[in-house]
Amino acid sequence: MGLGWAIAAIIVALIAGLVLGFFLSQRYFKKYLRENPPVNEAMIRAMMTQMGRKPSEKQVRQVLSSMNAAK
């Protein structure tokens, strides 16, 4: 009887740990994306403008595609 309860407690603890781990990792990932948003076209344009270049649409798309390919 005691062994059955021990196995059940281990299974319940494992399931609770998995659920808790899922929600904590989801929360961490959302916080990370809020603080470090992915690079978009506007960011690339701003970066090129700060470097003293007038970016064309082709250049922006080329940089964006090369950054996506590097992922």
C-alpha positions in Angstrom: 0.0 0.0 0.0 2.8 2.4 0.9 4.7 1.7 -2.4 1.6 2.6 -4.4 1.3 6.0 -2.7 5.0 6.7 -3.2 4.8 6.0 -7.0 1.6 8.1 -7.3 3.3 11.0 -5.4 6.3 10.8 -7.7 4.2 10.8 -10.8 2.1 13.8 -9.5 5.3 15.7 -8.6 6.7 15.0 -12.1 3.6 16.2 -13.8 3.4 19.3 -11.6 7.1 20.0 -12.3 6.6 19.8 -16.1 3.6 22.1 -16.0 5.3 24.6 -13.8 8.5 24.5 -15.9 6.4 25.1 -19.1 4.7 28.2 -17.7 7.9 29.6 -16.2 9.9 29.1 -19.5 7.0 30.7 -21.4 7.0 33.7 -19.1 10.8 34.0 -19.4 10.7 33.9 -23.2 8.0 36.5 -23.4 10.0 38.8 -21.1 13.1 38.2 -23.2 11.3 39.2 -26.4 9.9 42.3 -24.7 13.3 43.4 -23.7 15.1 42.3 -26.9 12.7 42.5 -29.8 13.7 40.8 -33.0 15.3 43.0 -35.7 12.9 44.5 -38.2 13.1 46.8 -41.3 12.7 50.0 -39.3 15.6 49.1 -37.0 17.9 48.3 -40.0 16.9 51.6 -41.6 17.7 53.5 -38.4 21.0 51.7 -38.0 22.1 52.5 -41.6 21.0 56.2 -41.2 23.0 56.5 -38.0 26.0 55.2 -40.0 25.5 58.0 -42.5 24.0 56.0 -45.3 20.7 56.5 -47.1 19.4 53.0 -47.3 17.5 51.9 -50.4 14.7 49.3 -50.1 16.9 46.7 -51.8 19.7 47.2 -49.3 17.3 46.9 -46.3 15.8 43.7 -47.7 19.3 42.3 -48.4 20.5 43.0 -44.9 17.3 41.6 -43.4 17.5 38.4 -45.5 21.2 37.9 -44.6 20.4 38.3 -40.9 17.5 35.8 -41.2 19.8 33.4 -43.0 22.4 33.6 -40.2 19.8 32.4 -37.6 
